[in-house]
Amino acid sequence: MYERLIDSEQETEALARQLAEKLNPADVLTLEGDLGAGKTTFTKSVAKGLGITRNVNSPTFTILKQYEGRLPLNHLDVYRLANSDEDLGWDELFYGEAVSIIEWAHLIQDDLPSERLAIQIHRLEGDKRRFTFEPFGKRYEQLCEELFE
């Protein structure tokens, strides 16, 4: 497990962009955190780091938004899928060419790839956040080692 304390939105953006530089096709990131913790802000910054110029916002009502950049990005907000048994073609999303970022991923835990990077954002006082990175699989262990060296 890897941890970083962040004091500002600018530091959040910098961390997300550093991560984006290291991402490969089919990488899967899960984001957890309370409302207002900064999940969408983090995703927007990853998108910028991937060279995406379109405005990125939360796909709360559509579940999935897709963007084109250096790597394509699937941005999912699965909050509305709680207690849903629908097969929404996860394999096509998670094992394609795009990076996938999933907000509220615990709600589809059984459908997630076994190898992924789980990111928790803990809201502290003001703009302060604690980011916890938990890698699942060798690829993500290596990614975290590079990111936190």
DSSP file (Angstrom, degrees, kcal/mol; ACC not computed):
  #  RESIDUE AA STRUCTURE BP1 BP2  ACC     N-H-->O    O-->H-N    N-H-->O    O-->H-N    TCO  KAPPA ALPHA  PHI   PSI    X-CA   Y-CA   Z-CA
    1    1 A M              0   0    0      0, 0.0     2,-0.4     0, 0.0   133,-0.2   0.000 360.0 360.0 360.0 138.4    0.0    0.0    0.0
    2    2 A Y  E     -A  133   0A   0    131,-2.7   131,-3.2     2,-0.0     2,-0.4  -0.921 360.0-167.7-121.8 144.8    1.3    3.4   -0.9
    3    3 A E  E     -A  132   0A   0     -2,-0.4     2,-0.4   129,-0.2   129,-0.2  -0.984   9.8-178.4-138.2 144.1    0.1    6.7    0.6
    4    4 A R  E     -A  131   0A   0    127,-2.4   127,-3.0    -2,-0.4     2,-0.4  -0.985  18.8-142.7-141.9 132.4    0.5   10.4   -0.2
    5    5 A L  E     -A  130   0A   0     -2,-0.4     2,-0.4   125,-0.2   125,-0.2  -0.798  19.8-161.6 -91.6 134.2   -0.8   13.4    1.7
    6    6 A I  E     -A  129   0A   0    123,-3.2   123,-2.3    -2,-0.4     3,-0.1  -0.945  15.5-171.0-120.7 135.9   -1.9   16.3   -0.6
    7    7 A D        +     0   0    0     -2,-0.4     2,-0.3   121,-0.2   120,-0.3   0.562  67.4  18.5-102.4 -10.9   -2.4   19.9    0.6
    8    8 A S  S  > S-     0   0    0      1,-0.1     4,-1.7   121,-0.1    -1,-0.1  -0.968  74.6-106.3-154.9 165.4   -4.1   21.4   -2.5
    9    9 A E  H  > S+     0   0    0     -2,-0.3     4,-2.5     1,-0.2     5,-0.2   0.854 118.9  59.2 -63.1 -34.7   -6.0   20.8   -5.6
   10   10 A Q  H  > S+     0   0    0      1,-0.2     4,-2.2     2,-0.2    -1,-0.2   0.882 104.7  49.0 -63.2 -38.3   -2.8   21.7   -7.6
   11   11 A E  H  > S+     0   0    0      2,-0.2     4,-2.4     1,-0.2    -1,-0.2   0.872 109.5  52.5 -68.6 -36.1   -1.0   18.8   -5.8
   12   12 A T  H  X S+     0   0    0     -4,-1.7     4,-2.4     2,-0.2    -2,-0.2   0.940 110.1  48.5 -61.1 -46.8   -3.9   16.5   -6.7
   13   13 A E  H  X S+     0   0    0     -4,-2.5     4,-2.4     1,-0.2    -2,-0.2   0.899 110.7  50.6 -60.6 -42.3   -3.6   17.5  -10.3
   14   14 A A  H  X S+     0   0    0     -4,-2.2     4,-2.3     2,-0.2    -1,-0.2   0.917 110.8  48.4 -64.0 -43.8    0.2   17.0  -10.3
   15   15 A L  H  X S+     0   0    0     -4,-2.4     4,-2.2     1,-0.2    -2,-0.2   0.922 112.3  49.1 -61.6 -44.8   -0.2   13.5   -8.8
   16   16 A A  H  X S+     0   0    0     -4,-2.4     4,-2.5     1,-0.2    -2,-0.2   0.895 111.4  48.8 -63.6 -41.0   -2.8   12.5  -11.3
   17   17 A R  H  X S+     0   0    0     -4,-2.4     4,-1.8     2,-0.2    -1,-0.2   0.884 109.2  52.8 -68.1 -37.7   -0.8   13.8  -14.3
   18   18 A Q  H  X S+     0   0    0     -4,-2.3     4,-0.6     1,-0.2    -2,-0.2   0.917 111.6  47.0 -61.4 -42.1    2.3   11.9  -13.0
   19   19 A L  H >< S+     0   0    0     -4,-2.2     3,-1.6     1,-0.2     4,-0.5   0.930 107.5  56.4 -63.4 -45.6    0.2    8.7  -12.9
   20   20 A A  H >< S+     0   0    0     -4,-2.5     3,-1.2     1,-0.3    -1,-0.2   0.855  99.4  60.2 -56.5 -37.6   -1.2    9.4  -16.4
   21   21 A E  H 3< S+     0   0    0     -4,-1.8    -1,-0.3     1,-0.2    -2,-0.2   0.752 108.1  45.6 -62.1 -23.6    2.3    9.5  -17.9
   22   22 A K  T << S+     0   0    0     -3,-1.6    -1,-0.2    -4,-0.6    -2,-0.2   0.435  88.4 114.5-100.8  -1.6    2.8    5.9  -16.7
   23   23 A L    <   -     0   0    0     -3,-1.2    76,-0.1    -4,-0.5     3,-0.0  -0.408  44.7-164.0 -78.1 148.7   -0.5    4.4  -17.9
   24   24 A N    >   -     0   0    0     -2,-0.1     3,-1.7     1,-0.1    47,-0.1  -0.789  38.2 -71.7-120.6 163.9   -0.8    1.8  -20.6
   25   25 A P  T 3  S+     0   0    0      0, 0.0    73,-0.2     0, 0.0    74,-0.2  -0.279 118.9  19.6 -54.0 143.3   -3.7    0.5  -22.7
   26   26 A A  T 3  S+     0   0    0     72,-0.6    73,-0.2     1,-0.3     2,-0.2   0.515  84.6 149.6  71.4   9.1   -6.2   -1.6  -20.6
   27   27 A D    <   -     0   0    0     -3,-1.7    73,-2.8    70,-0.2     2,-0.5  -0.500  33.7-151.2 -68.8 143.0   -5.0   -0.2  -17.3
   28   28 A V  E     -b  100   0A   0     71,-0.2    89,-2.5    -2,-0.2     2,-0.4  -0.976  14.0-176.0-123.5 124.1   -7.8   -0.1  -14.7
   29   29 A L  E     -bc 101 117A   0     71,-3.2    73,-2.6    -2,-0.5     2,-0.4  -0.970   9.1-157.8-117.3 131.4   -8.0    2.4  -11.9
   30   30 A T  E     -bc 102 118A   0     87,-2.6    89,-3.2    -2,-0.4     2,-0.5  -0.910   7.3-158.1-108.1 139.7  -10.7    2.2   -9.3
   31   31 A L  E     +bc 103 119A   0     71,-3.2    73,-1.8    -2,-0.4    74,-0.7  -0.966  12.9 175.3-121.3 126.9  -11.6    5.4   -7.3
   32   32 A E  E     + c   0 120A   0     87,-2.4    89,-2.8    -2,-0.5     2,-0.2  -0.963  20.3 116.9-127.1 146.8  -13.3    5.4   -3.9
   33   33 A G        -     0   0    0     -2,-0.4    89,-0.1    87,-0.2     3,-0.1  -0.794  60.1 -77.7 166.0 155.9  -14.0    8.3   -1.6
   34   34 A D    >   -     0   0    0     87,-0.5     3,-2.1    -2,-0.2     5,-0.3  -0.100  68.1 -72.0 -60.9 165.3  -16.9   10.2   -0.1
   35   35 A L  T 3  S+     0   0    0      1,-0.3    -1,-0.2     2,-0.1     0, 0.0  -0.406 125.9  19.5 -56.6 133.6  -18.9   12.7   -2.1
   36   36 A G  T 3  S+     0   0    0     -3,-0.1    -1,-0.3    -2,-0.1    -2,-0.1   0.517  86.4 121.5  81.9   4.9  -16.7   15.8   -2.6
   37   37 A A  S <  S-     0   0    0     -3,-2.1    -2,-0.1    -4,-0.1    87,-0.1   0.805  88.6 -98.9 -71.5 -28.0  -13.4   13.9   -1.9
   38   38 A G  S  > S+     0   0    0     -4,-0.3     4,-2.6    -5,-0.1     5,-0.2   0.603  76.1 137.8 120.8  18.4  -12.0   14.7   -5.3
   39   39 A K  H  > S+     0   0    0     -5,-0.3     4,-2.3     1,-0.2     5,-0.1   0.932  81.1  41.4 -60.3 -47.4  -12.7   11.6   -7.5
   40   40 A T  H  > S+     0   0    0      2,-0.2     4,-2.8     1,-0.2    -1,-0.2   0.885 113.4  53.4 -71.1 -37.3  -13.8   13.7  -10.5
   41   41 A T  H  > S+     0   0    0      2,-0.2     4,-1.8     1,-0.2    -2,-0.2   0.924 110.9  47.6 -59.8 -44.1  -11.0   16.3  -10.0
   42   42 A F  H  X S+     0   0    0     -4,-2.6     4,-2.1     1,-0.2    -2,-0.2   0.921 112.2  49.3 -62.5 -44.6   -8.5   13.5  -10.0
   43   43 A T  H  X S+     0   0    0     -4,-2.3     4,-2.7     1,-0.2    -2,-0.2   0.905 107.7  54.1 -63.6 -42.1  -10.0   11.9  -13.1
   44   44 A K  H  X S+     0   0    0     -4,-2.8     4,-2.2     1,-0.2    -1,-0.2   0.896 110.0  47.9 -57.5 -40.5  -10.0   15.3  -15.0
   45   45 A S  H  X S+     0   0    0     -4,-1.8     4,-2.1     2,-0.2    -1,-0.2   0.865 109.4  51.3 -72.7 -36.4   -6.3   15.6  -14.2
   46   46 A V  H  X S+     0   0    0     -4,-2.1     4,-1.3     2,-0.2    -2,-0.2   0.934 109.7  52.4 -60.6 -44.8   -5.5   12.0  -15.4
   47   47 A A  H ><>S+     0   0    0     -4,-2.7     5,-2.5     1,-0.2     3,-0.6   0.919 108.2  49.5 -58.0 -45.6   -7.4   12.9  -18.6
   48   48 A K  H ><5S+     0   0    0     -4,-2.2     3,-1.7     1,-0.3    -1,-0.2   0.909 108.5  53.7 -59.1 -41.5   -5.3   16.0  -19.1
   49   49 A G  H 3<5S+     0   0    0     -4,-2.1    -1,-0.3     1,-0.3    -2,-0.2   0.734 105.5  54.1 -65.5 -22.4   -2.2   13.9  -18.6
   50   50 A L  T <<5S-     0   0    0     -4,-1.3    20,-3.9    -3,-0.6    21,-0.6   0.377 123.5-106.5 -89.6   2.7   -3.5   11.6  -21.3
   51   51 A G  T < 5 +     0   0    0     -3,-1.7     2,-0.5     1,-0.3    -3,-0.2   0.687  66.1 154.8  82.2  18.4   -3.8   14.5  -23.7
   52   52 A I      < -     0   0    0     -5,-2.5    -1,-0.3    -6,-0.2    17,-0.1  -0.688  20.2-178.6 -82.4 126.9   -7.6   14.7  -23.6
   53   53 A T        +     0   0    0     -2,-0.5    -1,-0.1    15,-0.4    16,-0.1   0.638  49.6  98.4-102.5 -17.7   -8.8   18.2  -24.4
   54   54 A R  S    S-     0   0    0     14,-0.3     2,-0.3     1,-0.1    -2,-0.0  -0.323  89.1 -93.4 -66.6 153.8  -12.5   17.7  -24.0
   55   55 A N        -     0   0    0      1,-0.0     2,-0.5    -2,-0.0    -1,-0.1  -0.544  40.9-150.1 -67.6 127.4  -14.2   18.8  -20.8
   56   56 A V        +     0   0    0     -2,-0.3     2,-0.3    -4,-0.1   -12,-0.1  -0.889  25.2 162.3-103.2 125.9  -14.3   15.8  -18.4
   57   57 A N        -     0   0    0     -2,-0.5    18,-0.0    18,-0.1     8,-0.0  -0.892  46.9 -70.3-136.9 171.3  -17.2   15.6  -16.0
   58   58 A S        -     0   0    0     -2,-0.3     3,-0.4     1,-0.1     4,-0.1  -0.373  30.7-149.5 -66.7 131.2  -18.8   13.0  -13.8
   59   59 A P    >>  +     0   0    0      0, 0.0     4,-2.8     0, 0.0     3,-0.6  -0.068  49.0 138.7 -87.9  35.4  -20.9   10.4  -15.8
   60   60 A T  T 34 S+     0   0    0      1,-0.3    20,-0.3     2,-0.2    -2,-0.0   0.850  75.3  33.6 -50.3 -44.4  -23.3   10.0  -12.9
   61   61 A F  T 34 S+     0   0    0     -3,-0.4    -1,-0.3     1,-0.2     3,-0.0   0.666 126.7  39.3 -91.1 -15.8  -26.4    9.8  -15.0
   62   62 A T  T <4 S-     0   0    0     -3,-0.6     2,-1.9    -4,-0.1    -2,-0.2   0.532  89.0-145.9-107.1  -9.5  -24.9    8.1  -18.0
   63   63 A I  S  < S+     0   0    0     -4,-2.8    14,-2.3    14,-0.1     2,-0.4  -0.226  76.0  47.5  72.4 -44.5  -22.6    5.6  -16.2
   64   64 A L  E     +D   76   0A   0     -2,-1.9     2,-0.4    12,-0.2    12,-0.2  -0.986  54.7 176.1-133.8 133.6  -20.0    5.8  -18.9
   65   65 A K  E     -D   75   0A   0     10,-2.2    10,-3.1    -2,-0.4     2,-0.4  -0.991  16.4-154.5-127.8 142.3  -18.2    8.6  -20.8
   66   66 A Q  E     -D   74   0A   0     -2,-0.4     2,-0.3     8,-0.2     8,-0.2  -0.932  10.6-174.9-121.1 142.9  -15.5    7.9  -23.3
   67   67 A Y  E     -D   73   0A   0      6,-2.2     6,-2.6    -2,-0.4     2,-0.4  -0.947  18.2-132.7-135.5 151.6  -12.7   10.3  -24.3
   68   68 A E        +     0   0    0     -2,-0.3   -15,-0.4     4,-0.2   -14,-0.3  -0.905  45.3 120.2-109.1 134.4   -9.9   10.2  -26.9
   69   69 A G  S    S-     0   0    0     -2,-0.4   -18,-0.2   -17,-0.1   -17,-0.1  -0.736  84.4 -40.5-157.1-153.1   -6.3   11.2  -26.1
   70   70 A R  S    S+     0   0    0    -20,-3.9   -19,-0.1    -2,-0.2   -20,-0.1   0.906 142.3  13.6 -51.3 -41.8   -2.8    9.6  -26.2
   71   71 A L  S    S-     0   0    0    -21,-0.6    -1,-0.2   -47,-0.1    27,-0.1  -0.978  98.7-108.3-126.4 144.0   -4.8    6.7  -24.8
   72   72 A P        -     0   0    0      0, 0.0    27,-2.8     0, 0.0     2,-0.4  -0.369  34.2-143.9 -66.3 155.1   -8.6    6.5  -24.9
   73   73 A L  E     -De  67  99A   0     -6,-2.6    -6,-2.2    25,-0.2     2,-0.6  -0.987  12.9-161.7-127.7 127.3  -10.3    6.9  -21.5
   74   74 A N  E     -De  66 100A   0     25,-3.3    27,-2.9    -2,-0.4     2,-0.6  -0.946  13.6-167.9-100.1 118.5  -13.4    5.1  -20.2
   75   75 A H  E     -De  65 101A   0    -10,-3.1   -10,-2.2    -2,-0.6     2,-0.4  -0.938  10.1-176.5-111.3 113.9  -14.7    7.1  -17.2
   76   76 A L  E     -De  64 102A   0     25,-3.1    27,-3.3    -2,-0.6     2,-0.5  -0.894  21.8-171.8-115.1 139.2  -17.3    5.2  -15.3
   77   77 A D  E     + e   0 103A   0    -14,-2.3     3,-0.5    -2,-0.4    27,-0.2  -0.930   9.7 177.2-124.1 103.8  -19.5    6.2  -12.3
   78   78 A V    >   +     0   0    0     25,-2.0     3,-2.1    -2,-0.5     4,-0.1   0.183  43.5 114.9 -97.4  17.6  -21.2    3.1  -11.2
   79   79 A Y  G >  S+     0   0    0      1,-0.3     3,-1.1     2,-0.2    -1,-0.2   0.873  76.5  53.0 -54.2 -40.1  -23.0    4.6   -8.2
   80   80 A R  G 3  S+     0   0    0     -3,-0.5    -1,-0.3   -20,-0.3    -2,-0.1   0.485  95.3  71.7 -76.9  -2.1  -26.4    4.0   -9.8
   81   81 A L  G X   +     0   0    0     -3,-2.1     3,-2.1     3,-0.1    -1,-0.2   0.329  62.7 138.4 -96.4   7.7  -25.7    0.3  -10.4
   82   82 A A  T <  S+     0   0    0     -3,-1.1     3,-0.1     1,-0.3    26,-0.1  -0.301  79.6   6.8 -54.0 132.6  -25.9   -0.7   -6.7
   83   83 A N  T 3  S+     0   0    0     24,-0.3     2,-0.4     1,-0.2    -1,-0.3   0.704  97.9 138.1  65.3  23.2  -27.8   -4.0   -6.5
   84   84 A S    <   -     0   0    0     -3,-2.1    -1,-0.2    23,-0.2    -3,-0.1  -0.831  37.6-171.0 -99.5 136.9  -27.8   -4.4  -10.3
   85   85 A D        +     0   0    0     -2,-0.4    -1,-0.1    -3,-0.1     2,-0.1   0.232  42.7 130.7-106.2  12.0  -27.1   -7.8  -11.8
   86   86 A E        -     0   0    0     -5,-0.1     2,-0.8     1,-0.1    -2,-0.1  -0.393  57.4-133.9 -69.3 140.8  -26.9   -6.5  -15.4
   87   87 A D        -     0   0    0      1,-0.1    -1,-0.1    -2,-0.1    -2,-0.1  -0.866  24.9-179.5 -91.7 111.0  -24.0   -7.6  -17.5
   88   88 A L        -     0   0    0     -2,-0.8    -1,-0.1     0, 0.0    -2,-0.1   0.116  55.9 -92.5-101.7  20.9  -22.9   -4.3  -19.1
   89   89 A G     >  +     0   0    0      3,-0.1     4,-1.4     4,-0.0     3,-0.4   0.892  62.2 165.4  74.9  40.1  -20.0   -5.7  -21.2
   90   90 A W  H  > S+     0   0    0      1,-0.2     4,-3.4     2,-0.2     5,-0.3   0.884  70.1  59.8 -57.7 -41.1  -17.3   -5.0  -18.6
   91   91 A D  H  > S+     0   0    0      1,-0.2     4,-2.2     2,-0.2    -1,-0.2   0.902 103.3  51.3 -57.2 -42.3  -14.8   -7.3  -20.4
   92   92 A E  H  4 S+     0   0    0     -3,-0.4    -1,-0.2     1,-0.2     4,-0.2   0.874 116.3  41.8 -62.4 -36.8  -15.0   -5.2  -23.5
   93   93 A L  H >< S+     0   0    0     -4,-1.4     3,-0.7    -3,-0.2     5,-0.2   0.939 119.3  41.1 -74.1 -47.9  -14.3   -2.0  -21.5
   94   94 A F  H 3< S+     0   0    0     -4,-3.4    -2,-0.2     1,-0.2    -3,-0.2   0.731 120.2  40.3 -79.0 -22.4  -11.6   -3.4  -19.2
   95   95 A Y  T 3< S+     0   0    0     -4,-2.2    -1,-0.2    -5,-0.3    -2,-0.1   0.174  97.9  89.5-114.6  18.3   -9.6   -5.4  -21.6
   96   96 A G  S <  S-     0   0    0     -3,-0.7    -3,-0.1    -4,-0.2    -4,-0.0   0.095  97.9 -79.1 -90.5-151.9   -9.7   -3.1  -24.7
   97   97 A E  S    S+     0   0    0    -72,-0.1   -70,-0.2   -71,-0.1     2,-0.1   0.594  97.5  93.1 -89.8 -13.0   -7.3   -0.3  -25.6
   98   98 A A  S    S-     0   0    0     -5,-0.2   -72,-0.6   -73,-0.2     2,-0.4  -0.454  75.5-121.0 -86.9 153.3   -8.6    2.3  -23.2
   99   99 A V  E     - e   0  73A   0    -27,-2.8   -25,-3.3   -73,-0.2     2,-0.5  -0.737  33.1-148.3 -78.3 137.9   -7.6    3.2  -19.7
  100  100 A S  E     -be  28  74A   0    -73,-2.8   -71,-3.2    -2,-0.4     2,-0.5  -0.957  15.8-172.3-116.2 130.6  -10.6    2.7  -17.4
  101  101 A I  E     -be  29  75A   0    -27,-2.9   -25,-3.1    -2,-0.5     2,-0.6  -0.988  10.3-166.7-118.1 122.9  -11.3    4.8  -14.3
  102  102 A I  E >   -be  30  76A   0    -73,-2.6   -71,-3.2    -2,-0.5     3,-0.7  -0.938   6.4-156.6-118.7 115.4  -14.2    3.6  -12.2
  103  103 A E  E 3  S+be  31  77A   0    -27,-3.3   -25,-2.0    -2,-0.6   -71,-0.2  -0.698  83.8  14.0 -86.0 142.3  -15.8    5.7   -9.4
  104  104 A W  T >  S+     0   0    0    -73,-1.8     3,-2.0    -2,-0.3    -1,-0.2   0.839  79.5 165.3  63.3  36.5  -17.6    3.8   -6.7
  105  105 A A  G X   +     0   0    0    -74,-0.7     3,-2.1    -3,-0.7     7,-0.1   0.714  58.1  76.6 -60.0 -24.7  -16.0    0.6   -8.0
  106  106 A H  G >  S+     0   0    0      1,-0.3     3,-1.1     2,-0.2    -1,-0.3   0.761  84.5  67.5 -59.4 -21.4  -16.9   -1.4   -4.8
  107  107 A L  G <  S+     0   0    0     -3,-2.0    -1,-0.3     1,-0.3   -24,-0.3   0.679 110.2  32.9 -74.2 -16.4  -20.5   -1.6   -6.2
  108  108 A I  G X> S+     0   0    0     -3,-2.1     3,-2.4    -4,-0.2     4,-0.8  -0.055  78.7 139.0-123.6  31.1  -19.3   -3.8   -9.1
  109  109 A Q  G X4  +     0   0    0     -3,-1.1     3,-1.0     1,-0.3    -2,-0.1   0.820  69.3  53.7 -45.6 -44.5  -16.5   -5.6   -7.1
  110  110 A D  G 34 S+     0   0    0      1,-0.2    -1,-0.3    -4,-0.2    -4,-0.1   0.688 109.1  49.6 -70.1 -17.4  -17.3   -9.0   -8.6
  111  111 A D  G <4 S+     0   0    0     -3,-2.4    -1,-0.2     2,-0.1    -2,-0.2   0.516  87.7 104.9 -97.9  -7.6  -17.0   -7.7  -12.2
  112  112 A L  S << S-     0   0    0     -3,-1.0     4,-0.1    -4,-0.8     2,-0.1  -0.407  80.6-102.1 -74.9 148.9  -13.6   -5.9  -11.7
  113  113 A P        -     0   0    0      0, 0.0    -1,-0.1     0, 0.0    -2,-0.1  -0.392  26.0-125.5 -63.1 147.9  -10.4   -7.4  -13.2
  114  114 A S  S    S+     0   0    0      1,-0.1     2,-0.6    -3,-0.1    -2,-0.1   0.825 100.2  61.7 -66.9 -29.4   -8.3   -9.1  -10.6
  115  115 A E  S    S+     0   0    0      2,-0.0     2,-0.3    20,-0.0    22,-0.2  -0.883  75.6 113.3-101.4 122.9   -5.4   -6.9  -11.6
  116  116 A R  E     - F   0 136A   0     20,-1.3    20,-2.7    -2,-0.6     2,-0.6  -0.966  64.2-101.6-170.2 171.7   -6.0   -3.2  -11.1
  117  117 A L  E     -cF  29 135A   0    -89,-2.5   -87,-2.6    -2,-0.3     2,-0.5  -0.955  31.1-156.7-113.8 114.6   -4.9   -0.1   -9.1
  118  118 A A  E     -cF  30 134A   0     16,-2.6    16,-3.2    -2,-0.6     2,-0.5  -0.799  10.1-168.9 -93.4 124.8   -7.3    0.8   -6.3
  119  119 A I  E     -cF  31 133A   0    -89,-3.2   -87,-2.4    -2,-0.5     2,-0.4  -0.963   4.7-166.3-119.6 124.9   -7.1    4.4   -5.2
  120  120 A Q  E     -cF  32 132A   0     12,-2.7    12,-2.5    -2,-0.5     2,-0.6  -0.915   5.1-158.6-107.2 133.8   -8.8    5.7   -2.1
  121  121 A I  E     - F   0 131A   0    -89,-2.8     2,-0.6    -2,-0.4   -87,-0.5  -0.958   6.9-165.5-114.3 117.6   -9.2    9.4   -1.5
  122  122 A H  E     - F   0 130A   0      8,-2.7     8,-2.3    -2,-0.6     2,-0.5  -0.899  15.7-136.6-105.5 121.3   -9.7   10.4    2.1
  123  123 A R  E     + F   0 129A   0     -2,-0.6     6,-0.2     6,-0.2     2,-0.1  -0.637  28.4 174.6 -79.1 125.1  -11.0   14.0    2.7
  124  124 A L        -     0   0    0      4,-2.5     2,-0.2    -2,-0.5    -1,-0.0  -0.152  48.4 -41.2-107.7-153.6   -9.2   15.7    5.5
  125  125 A E  S >  S-     0   0    0     -2,-0.1     3,-2.0     2,-0.1    -1,-0.2  -0.527 106.3 -26.3 -78.9 143.6   -9.6   19.4    6.5
  126  126 A G  T 3  S-     0   0    0      1,-0.3    -2,-0.1    -2,-0.2  -118,-0.1  -0.332 130.3 -18.9  60.4-130.0   -9.9   22.0    3.8
  127  127 A D  T 3  S+     0   0    0   -120,-0.3    -1,-0.3    -2,-0.1     2,-0.2   0.368 105.5 120.5 -90.3   3.8   -8.2   21.0    0.6
  128  128 A K    <   +     0   0    0     -3,-2.0    -4,-2.5  -121,-0.1     2,-0.3  -0.470  37.3 175.4 -75.3 139.6   -6.1   18.3    2.3
  129  129 A R  E     -AF   6 123A   0   -123,-2.3  -123,-3.2    -6,-0.2     2,-0.5  -0.974  26.6-142.2-139.4 151.8   -6.5   14.8    1.1
  130  130 A R  E     -AF   5 122A   0     -8,-2.3    -8,-2.7    -2,-0.3     2,-0.5  -0.981  19.5-159.6-114.1 119.2   -4.9   11.4    1.8
  131  131 A F  E     -AF   4 121A   0   -127,-3.0  -127,-2.4    -2,-0.5     2,-0.5  -0.860   4.6-167.3 -99.1 129.0   -4.5    9.2   -1.3
  132  132 A T  E     -AF   3 120A   0    -12,-2.5   -12,-2.7    -2,-0.5     2,-0.5  -0.978   2.3-163.0-118.1 124.7   -4.0    5.5   -0.7
  133  133 A F  E     -AF   2 119A   0   -131,-3.2  -131,-2.7    -2,-0.5   -14,-0.2  -0.930   6.3-175.7-109.6 122.7   -2.9    3.4   -3.7
  134  134 A E  E     - F   0 118A   0    -16,-3.2   -16,-2.6    -2,-0.5     2,-0.3  -0.932  13.8-152.4-120.6 107.6   -3.3   -0.4   -3.4
  135  135 A P  E     - F   0 117A   0      0, 0.0     2,-0.5     0, 0.0   -18,-0.2  -0.585   7.4-164.3 -82.3 138.4   -1.9   -2.3   -6.4
  136  136 A F  E     + F   0 116A   0    -20,-2.7   -20,-1.3    -2,-0.3     4,-0.2  -0.939  63.6  12.3-118.9 104.9   -3.4   -5.6   -7.4
  137  137 A G  S  > S-     0   0    0     -2,-0.5     4,-1.9   -22,-0.2     3,-0.3  -0.155  91.4 -81.2 108.7 155.6   -1.0   -7.4   -9.7
  138  138 A K  H  > S+     0   0    0      1,-0.2     4,-2.5     2,-0.2     5,-0.2   0.869 122.8  58.0 -60.1 -41.9    2.7   -7.1  -10.8
  139  139 A R  H  > S+     0   0    0      1,-0.2     4,-1.9     2,-0.2    -1,-0.2   0.910 111.5  42.1 -55.0 -44.7    1.9   -4.4  -13.4
  140  140 A Y  H  > S+     0   0    0     -3,-0.3     4,-2.3     2,-0.2    -1,-0.2   0.783 109.7  56.9 -79.3 -28.0    0.4   -2.1  -10.7
  141  141 A E  H  X S+     0   0    0     -4,-1.9     4,-2.4     2,-0.2    -2,-0.2   0.945 110.7  45.2 -61.1 -47.4    3.1   -2.9   -8.1
  142  142 A Q  H  X S+     0   0    0     -4,-2.5     4,-2.2     1,-0.2    -2,-0.2   0.903 111.0  53.0 -63.6 -42.3    5.7   -1.7  -10.6
  143  143 A L  H  X S+     0   0    0     -4,-1.9     4,-2.4    -5,-0.2    -1,-0.2   0.922 111.0  46.7 -59.4 -45.2    3.6    1.4  -11.5
  144  144 A C  H  X S+     0   0    0     -4,-2.3     4,-2.6     2,-0.2    -1,-0.2   0.893 108.9  54.4 -65.9 -40.0    3.3    2.4   -7.8
  145  145 A E  H  < S+     0   0    0     -4,-2.4     4,-0.5     1,-0.2    -1,-0.2   0.916 112.3  44.3 -60.1 -42.1    7.0    1.8   -7.3
  146  146 A E  H >< S+     0   0    0     -4,-2.2     3,-0.6     1,-0.2    -2,-0.2   0.906 115.2  48.2 -66.7 -41.6    7.8    4.2  -10.1
  147  147 A L  H 3< S+     0   0    0     -4,-2.4    -2,-0.2     1,-0.2    -1,-0.2   0.841 119.6  36.9 -68.8 -34.1    5.2    6.8   -9.0
  148  148 A F  T 3<        0   0    0     -4,-2.6    -1,-0.2     1,-0.2    -2,-0.2   0.285 360.0 360.0-105.2   9.9    6.3    6.8   -5.4
  149  149 A E    <         0   0    0     -3,-0.6    -1,-0.2    -4,-0.5    -2,-0.1   0.520 360.0 360.0 -68.1 360.0   10.1    6.5   -5.8
